Amino acid sequence: MEVPEDLTVTGIRMPMENHFSDLLMVKDGEGQPMTFPASYQQGDTLSLETELSLTEKDNRAHMVIDVVPVLEMETATGEKVCAYLYDSMKYTPDMNILEIYRIL
């Protein structure tokens, strides 16, 4: 997105953060891990990549995950704004009946 005014990205919050925050990797437009705070000038391009890293051995690999992280920002005038990162943390396990039986 093009930044409409000077702003600082202050962080990311999400529901159930203590359960899922380690799964979400946020990278800037250059593919580098994003660090906070990050400042942008009017006219800059704010580009993010999100990646959900979940291994098969993780207990959460058997859960349906649908969490919407929120990108928190602050304008130069001190106004707090946010942007929702829809579809960045969606995961549905692909399990057959034997795997379901093993879990139960």
Secondary structure, DSSP 4 states (H G I P E B T S, - for coil): -B-SS-EEEEEEE-TTHHHHGGGEEEEETTSSBP-SSEEE-TT-B--EEEEE---TTSGGGGS-EEE--EEEEEETTS-EEEEE-TTSEEE-----HHHHHHH-
